[in-house]
Amino acid sequence: MKCGIVGLPNVGKSTLFNCLSNAKAQSANYPFCTIEPNIGTVSVPDERLFELEKLVKPERVLPAVVEIVDIAGLVKGASKGEGLGNKFLANIRECEAIIHVLRCFEDGNIIHVEGTVDPIRDKEIIDIELQLKDIETLAKSVEKAKKFIKSGKKDDVMTYETLLNLQKFVEEGNNAREFPMDDFSTEIISDVQLLTNKPVLYVCNVDENSIKNGNEWIAKIEEMAAKENAEVVVLAAQIEADINELETFEEREMFLDELGLTEPGVNRLIRKAYDLLKLQTYFTAGVKEVRAWTIGRGWTAPQAAGVIHTDFEKGFIRAEVIKYEDFLKFGSEAKVKEAGKLSVEGKEYIVQDGDMMNFRFNV
């Protein structure tokens, strides 16, 4: 499950990616500096791990991770192959969600490909290019579905009508994710793999002053995002880069305190990206390690066990589950058992975020 960072050239994507992954993607003041997508495996900040570490005192702690992809900057005409358009669109298709970086700061030293700063316009440029590509994709899907309506089957007719209505909707300048969907249309549309159907998180890249006081662009982007039922994160990529250069935790804390921030903006961004991908965490805890495991929402206990090892899923017998809050309250697995707060769950159990689990299996 990957999140792709997208935006016009020179909006701060690669600087932000470097902060997220420490992968040091090249960052320079000219378009198409990023040609091959950089992929970073990013740790998900989770306060619960610190609490578990204090109680269990393990040899090591391993956080959950999420993959972030830094994709080349897009320009007008990308849907027709302009710039690195074809490559950009192929890269974005391989991601499950989009982090859309918008430049919300003035800086005469950093070129803007459109000549002026206007994040709403920039957002629309990318939307249009993705919509144009989706219109191409939908035209093919509609043509294919049309051949099946001769069968007279209700599902075939509904599939054709759904795709035709969606095609008109996108042609009117809308994103597929805003199309009213029920269970049937959701399944049909997800099979088409449209670029504008991917969930999106908007990142306002601002200057230092705007981190403290906000600016005119932030309010406009928040208003726009609210209409799309999308979320917004405000951060300053350059400040995040400065934080990244500091050696110690204490130095970072002092720097954040001076800016009036409680944590780096990238921490909020990573958590939002994790949520955007509909991921959640369960824990295993022992003296060897405390570990956060990444699973999808709605996964069953055997599916969650399979993340550790496929044998755990194949030979699943049962799961012993402790709620994180109960472990914190009683302080150890033994005391949780004494209090009758450990539950034994079978194959149908839906894992909840924060569950602490032991699996019994036999292969």
N, C-alpha and C positions, 0 to 999 in steps of 0.2 A: 504494500500500500504506500503510494508515493504522493507527495504534494509538490506541484510545480510552481516555482516562483516566476511570474511573468510580468511584463511591463514594457513600455517603450525603452529604447536605448537611453542610457545615462540617467535613469531615475533612482539608482542606488541598489539594484537587485544583487549584483555581485558582492558589493560591500556588505550587504545584509546577509547574504549566504555565507560569507567568510565568518561573520560573527556567530552564525548559527552552528556552523560545522567545524570551524578552525581548519577548513580544507584549503584556505588561501587561494580561492579562484582569482584569476587575474582580474584586476579592477583598474580601468583606465578611462581617460576622458575622451573617448571616441566611440562611435557606434560599432556594433558587432565585435566588441572586444571578446565577448563570450560566444564561441562558435560551437564547440562541442558542449553538450550539457554536463555540468558538474553534478555529481551525486554525493550528498553528505548524509551519513547516518548520525542523527542528532538525538542526544539524551533528553528525555522528557522530565523537566523539573517536577518533583513530587515530595512535598513536605512529609508525607507519611513514611517515606524511607528513612528519614532522619530519626523519627520517633521509634521505628522498629529497630534501627541500629542501636539506639540507646538501651533498649530493653534486651535484645538478643545478644549484642556484642559479637557479631559474626567476624570471620576472617576477611570477608569482602562484601561489598554492596554493589549490585548491578541494577541500574535503572532501566525502565522501558525505553524503547527507541522508536524514532519515526524517520523515514527517508524523505529528504528534501532535495529537489532537483532545480538547479539554476539554469534556466533556459534562455537562449539568445534573445536579445531585444527584437521586438516586432515593429515593422513600419507599415504604412499604408501600402496596399497592394500585395500583402503577404499571401492572401488567399489565391492570388494569381502567380505566386512564386517570386514576388519582389523581395529584394534583400535576401534573407535566409528563410523566407516564408515557408517553403515546403518542409524544411527541416524543423522549424519552430512548431508547425502544426502537428507534425509527426510526433515530436517530443511531448507535446501537451496531451496528445491522445493517449499516451502511455501512462499518464498520471490520473489518479482518482479524484483529486481535488486541486484547486487553484488558489495560490496566494498572489493577489494582484497588487503590485507595488505602484503607488501613485506619488509623483513628485509634488510636494506641497511646500517648496521653499524656493526663494530667489537666490541665485549665485551666478554673477557674471562670469566667473571662471569655469563654470561647468556648462558646456553647450547643451541646449535643448534642441532636439531634432526638428521640432515644430516652430522654433524661434522664440516662443513665449511660454511661460508657466501657466497651465490651465489643466488641472487634473481631471476635471469632468470631461473636457474634450478628449484628453488622452485615453480615458476609460472608454469613451465611445468609439475611438479609433480601433481599439483592440476588440471591443464587442462586435463592431461591424465586420471586421476581418474573420472572426470566428463564426459569425452568423452566415456570412457568404459561403464559407466552407460547409457549414451545416445544411444550407439550402441545396448545395450540390449533392450532398449525401442523401438528403431527404428525397430529392427528385428521383434518385435511383431506387430508393426504398419504396416510394409510392408506385413507381412503374412496376416493380416486382410484385407488390401486394395486389395491384390491379389485376394481374393474371389469375390470381386465386379466387377472386370474387365470383367467377363463373360457377364455382362449385356450389354456391348458394349457402354455404355453411355460415352460421351466424358469426362465429369468431373471425372468419376470413373477412367478412364484410365490415365488422367492427374494427379490425386491424387496419384495413384500407382507409376507412373514414377517419380514424384517429391520426394516422400519418398524414392524410391530406389536410386535416384541420391544423395540425402542428406545422406543416409546411407553410400554410398561409400565415399562421401566427408569427413564425420566424421571419418570413418575407416582409412583414409589417414592422420589422425592426426590434423584435422582442427576443429574449433569450429563452431557450427551451425549458430551463429550470423554472421559469415563471408560468408555464403552461398548466392550466388546471388538470390534475391527474387523479384517477382512482387506481385501484390495484391493477386492473386490466391494462390501462394505458401506461402505467409505470413500468410494467414488465415489457410491454411492446417497445416503448421508447428506449428503455435501457439497453435493449438488444441492438439498437441502431448506433449506439456509442457516439452521441453528439457532443461536440466540444462545449456548447453553451448549456449543456445539461449538467455539467460538473458543478458541485458546490464551490462557492468562492468566498474568500476572506480578503477584505480590502485593507491594505497597509498604507497609512498616510506617513510618508517619509518627510519629516519636518526639520527645521533648524532648532538650535538650542533654545532660543527665546520662545518658540511656539510650544516646546515641550512643557514649559511652565505656564504659559498664558493662552495657548491655543492660537488659531488664526482663522481667517475667513473661509479657507478651503475646507478645513476639518468639518465645520458645521454643514457645508454643502454636501460633502461626501457622506456624512452620517445620515443626512436626509435622504440621499439617493439610495444608500444601502438599506435603509429601513423599508423602502418601497419594494426592495428585492428580498426582504427577509434575510439579509446578509449582515455579518458583523464587521466591525471596524477596529483595527488596532492602530494607535498613534505611537510612533517612535521616531528617533533621530538616528539613522544608520551610522552617521559619523560619530555620534556619542557612543553608540554601541561598540563601534570599532575601538574607540579610546578605552572603554571599559575592558575590552578584550585584551588590550595590551598590558593592563596592570597585573602585577605578579601575584599579589596576595589577596585573600578574602577581605582583610582589613582595609587595604587600599581601595578596593572596589566599593566597600560599604561607605567609606568616607566620601568618595567621588559621588556616589548615588545620593548621599545625604545632602551634599552641597547643591545638587540639582533638585532636591525635594522629591526624589523618587524612592520607592520602597524596594524595588527590584529592577533588574535590566528589562528593557522592553522585549528582548528576544525570548525571555522566559514566558511572558504572556503569549507571545506569538506562537511558540512551540505548543503550549497547552491548547491554544485555539485550533492549531493545525491538527493536533491529535483528535480533538473533538470533531473537527470538520470531516475527518476520515471515518467517523463513527467507530472510533477505537476506545477501548477501556482497558483497565489493568487489574490483574489479580496478583497476589503475592505468595511466594513460598519463603519460609523463614527457618533457618537452622544455624548451628554454630559455624558451619562451613561458609554459608552465604545467605544473605537476604536478597531476594531478587524480585523485580517487577516484571511480569510477563504481559505481552501485548496480545489482546484478542479483539474480535469484533463484538459489537453490542448484540445481545441475543444468542450468543454461542452457548451450547450445552457443555456440561462437565466433560464428556469424552472429547469434544473438539478442543476444549481448553487444555486438556491433558496432552493432546497430540502436539501442541506447541513445544512442549518439553521434549517429547520423543514420540514417534509414530507408534511404537510398541505400546505406549501408555494408552493410546486411543483404541488400538486393536484389541488389547486385552483388558479393557476397562472393567473393573468390578464395582467400585464405589468411590466417592469422594468424601473426605472429612473436611467440613467447612467451618471456619471461625470468622465471624464478622470482625473487621478491623477495629471497630469501636470497643468490642468486647475484649479483644486481645490487649488493647491499650488500658482498659479499665482493670483487668485482672492481672496483667503483667507477664503471664506465661501460659503455654499450652496446657500444662498440668492444672493450673488454677482455673482455666476456662472450662476444662472437663469437669472438675469438681463442682463448678457452679452450674453444670448442666447446659452450657451454652455452645457446646460443639454439636453440630448436626451431621448426620450421615445421609448423603444424597446419592441418588441413582442416575441412570443415563438421561433422564428427562430434565434434570435440574438445569435451569438457566443461570449461568454465572453472573453475579452482580459486581459492579465496580468496587474494588477494595476487598473482595473476599480473600481470605487466607486459606490455602488449600493443600491437603495431602491426598495423593491418589493411591489407590490399591488396584493392582492390575496383575494379570496372569497371562503369559504368552506361551 
